[in-house]
Amino acid sequence: MEQWRADGRRAAVLEVRADNARAQAFYVRRGWVPDAERPPAEGDHRLFLRYVVAGAGE
C-alpha cells in the first residue's frame, strides 16, 4: 500500500469468488470494501472489492 501511495494511486479493485467468505473476510480486515460501482450481477460468482489509498494524490 505504501508503494501505491508513493505512485499516486487512489484506489485498487480486486475480485474474489462470491462464495469465498474466508477470502472476503481476509480482505475486509485489511480495509477492502465491496465495490458499490460493481455489484454482482445475477448468476455472477465474482465479488469486486475496492481499497481506497489514504493520502494518495494529495
SULTA-V880633 format. One record per residue. N is the residue number from 1. RES is the residue in one small letter. SS is DSSP state (helix for helix, strand for strand, loop for the rest). Layout:
n: (N,N)
res: (RES,RES)
ss: (SS,SS)
//
This chain:
n: (1,2,3,4,5,6,7,8,9,10,11,12,13,14,15,16,17,18,19,20,21,22,23,24,25,26,27,28,29,30,31,32,33,34,35,36,37,38,39,40,41,42,43,44,45,46,47,48,49,50,51,52,53,54,55,56,57,58)
res: (m,e,q,w,r,a,d,g,r,r,a,a,v,l,e,v,r,a,d,n,a,r,a,q,a,f,y,v,r,r,g,w,v,p,d,a,e,r,p,p,a,e,g,d,h,r,l,f,l,r,y,v,v,a,g,a,g,e)
ss: (loop,helix,helix,helix,helix,helix,loop,loop,loop,loop,strand,strand,strand,strand,strand,strand,strand,loop,loop,loop,helix,helix,helix,helix,helix,helix,helix,helix,helix,loop,loop,loop,strand,strand,loop,loop,loop,loop,loop,loop,loop,loop,loop,loop,loop,strand,strand,strand,strand,strand,strand,strand,loop,loop,loop,loop,loop,loop)
//
